[in-house]
Amino acid sequence: MIDFLHNPGVTEPFSSKRAISRLLFDFSIMVSCIKEHDNNKNILDFACGTGWISEFLNRSGFTVYGFDLSPDVIELARLRVKADQRLNPEKISFFDCDGHTLTSMKNNFFSNIVCFDSLHHMRDFNQVIAEMSRILIPGGRAIFVEPGNKHSTSKETIEFIKQYKKDDPTWIERDILIEEINEIANKNNFEEMILKPFLTPDMISYKLNDWLNFRNNKIAQQQYIDQLHSFNYEGRVIFYLDKKTI
C-alpha cells in the first residue's frame, strides 16, 4: 500500500527544502495573472514536476492538464488525485512529453499556460514559446515564474547541481533574460511582455514608525527601489505573454 501522506512527491511543496513562503507567494502572484475566459477554463501546467501546481489549480476550479518529461514524476502527480478526495479527477489529467514538442495538444486549446520554474530548464526557448503560441487560444496567456539573469552561476544553482545533478549531463540550468524572451515572444505572435515586480514577504520589513515615515524618507524609498530592481531582474522574474488576437 502506498503511504500517500509520507510520500515526498505527493506532499510537495510542503515537503520541499525550498522556502514555503517563497513558493506560495510566487504561486499567488501567478494565479493573480490568470486571464479569465468564460468559454475556456483549460489550463496547461507546463513541465508540472510532481504536480502540486496542478493540484492547487484544480482545487481552484480550473480544468488542468499537466505534463512533464519524466514518467516517474508524472506518476507521482497522478497519485495526488488518489491522495486527496477534494480534487476533481474529471478536471485534472497528466501527460508524459517534451515541452519542445507538444504534439499531443491541439491548436488553440488552452486559455492559459502556467510555467512555474520550468522555462529555464528548456534548451530552446524559441521552440518552446512557438509551441505555447500554437496551443493557446487567441488572446490566451502564458504566465511565467522563473529565476533571473544570474541564475546559472548563482551559489544556490551550483550547489544544487553538485548535490543532485552532477552525474546528469542532460540537466539544463539557464538564465532568464527578459529582453531575450520578449524578443522571441514577439516573433511568435505574442504582445509585449507584462512584468509583475514584487518583493517576497521575507525580503524586506519595517518597524511601524519606519513605515509610517516611509513616504517622507527618501533613503528608505531608494533602498526599496534598489532591492526591487535587483531582485526582479537578477533573482527572479514573474511575467506573462498575451497571444495576439489577430
N, C-alpha and C positions, 0 to 999 in steps of 0.2 A: 504494500500500500504506500502511495506517495504521501509524504509528510508536507502538505502544502504550506503550512504555517512557518516551517523552518527551512523552506527552500529559498536560498538567497536570490534566485531569479524571480520567483513569484512575489517575493516581498520587496523587491526593489521598487522605488528608490530608497525605502526606509532601511534597507539593509546595506545600502551603498556606503562606501567610505567617503564619498564626497559630501560636502556640506548640504544638509537637507534644506536649510533656509534658502540657500542659493538656488537649488534645483526647483523648489516650489515657487519661489519668487519669479524666476525666469519663466516657469510654466504659466503662471498667472498673467504675465505680460504677453506671452504668446497667445493665450486664449483671448485676451482683450483685442487682439488683432484679427481674430477670425471674422470673416465677412459673411454676414447672413444672406442667404438666398432662400426665398420662400419655397421654391420648387426643387431645391437640390441641397440635401444635407450630407452628401458624400464627402468624407474627409480621408485623405491619404496620410498615414503616418509613415513618412519616408525613412527607411532604414530603422525600423522600430525597436531593434535590440530586444530586450526582454518584454517589451510591450506595455510598460507602465503608462506611457503617454496614451496609447490606445485605450487602456482601461479607464483612465480618468476622463477621456473624451466620450467614451461610450456611456459612462455614468452621467455625463452632462447632456445626454440626449442625442448625440450625433451618430450617424452610421459610419463606422470606422473600418478602413481597410489598412492593415499593416503588412509590411514586408521587410525582409532582411536577407542578407546573403547566406547566413548560416542556418541550416535546417535545425540544428540543435537549439539555437536561440529561439527560433520560431516555435518549436515545441514547448519551450518554457512559456512563451506568450499564450499558447493555447491553454496551458494549464490554468491560467488566470480565470478563464471562463468557468472551469470546474471548481476553482477555489472560492469564487465569490458569486453567490446567487443573486446579488444586486445587479450583475451585468446582464445585458440583453443579448443572448447568443445569436439572435437573428440579425443583429446590427453590428456585429464585430466579426471580422474574418482576417486570416493571415495567409501570406504567400511567401514562397521562397524564390527570390530572384535578385538580379543585379540592378542597382539603381541607375546604371548607364543604359540599360535596355529593358524598358518596362513594356515588353511586347504583349504581355497578358492583359494589359489595361487599355480600355477603349479610349478613342479620341473624345475630347470634350465631355468627360465623365465626372470629374471632381470639381466641387465648388471651392475647396481649399486643400492645400497641401501643407503639412507641418513638418519641418525639418529641424529636429532638436539635436544639436551636437552630432550631425551626420555629414554635412557637406564637406567639412574639412578632411574627411576620410576618403573622398572621391578623387580618382586620378584625373578625370577630365570634366572640369566644370561646365564647359560648353555643351558637351553631350548630355549631361545631367539636366541642365536648365532647358535645353531644347526638348527633352522628353517631358519635363514638367509643363512646358508650354503646350505640348501636344495634348496632354490628358486633362488639362484644365479647361473649364468652360470659358467662353468669352466673358471677361470681367471677373474671372476667378482669381484667387490669391494664393501665392506661395509665401509661407512665413518661415523665417529662419532665426534660430537661436544658436550662435556659433562663437567660438573663440576669435580673438582679434588677429592683428597682423604680426604679432611676435610669438604666436602660439608654438610653432615648430621648434623654436630654440629656447623656450621657457624651461625653467628648472623643473616644474611640475611634469611637463611632457617628457623631458629627458629621463626623469626618474621612473615614470610610468613605463616607457619603452624598455628601460633597463630591467625592470622587475617583471613585466608581463609579456613583452613582445620582442625581446632581443633575438629570439630564435625564429621569428616570423618575418621573412623577407618581403612578404606581400603587404604588411601593415603600412598604412599611409597616414601621416600627420602633416597637414598643410596649413599654411597661414591663410586667413581670410582677409583679403584686401578689398574693401567695399567699392573702391573705384573700379577695380577689375571686374567684380561681379556685376556692377551696374552696367558696364560696357557690354558684357556678354549677354545680360538680360535684354538690353535694348536691341540687340541683333536677333533676339529670339521672341519678338513680339510682346515684350513687356514695357510698361510705363516706367518712368524714372523711379528708382528705389526710394522707399519711405523708411526713415530710421526712427527707432524708438529708444533714445538715450535715457538710461536710468542708472542710479547707483543702488546696489543691493543694500538691504537694511543693516547688515553688519559692517558696512564700509565707513559710514560717517554718522556721528551722533553729536548732539549739542545739549549742554545743560540748558535748563529753562531760560535763565536770564540771557544766555548767549543767543538762544534762538529768538527771543523777543527783540533783541538788539540787532538781529541779523540784517534787516533791511538797511540799517544805517552803518553797518560795519563793512567797509569796503574790503578790508583784508580778508575777513571770513568769506565774503562773496567771491573773491578771487580764488581763494583756496578751494571752494566748492567747484567753481568753474574749471579750474585746473584738473581736479580729480575726475570730474565728469568727462572732460575732453579726453584725458589719457585712458581712463578705464574703457570708455565706449569706442575706442579705436584699437588700442593695443591689447586690452584684457578680454573683452567680449563685445559682440555686436548683435543687436536684435533689429531685424528689418523685414520688410515684406515687399513683394513684387506683384503688381496687378497686371494680369494679362489684358492686352488691348481688346476692345470690343469690336474693332473694325480691322 
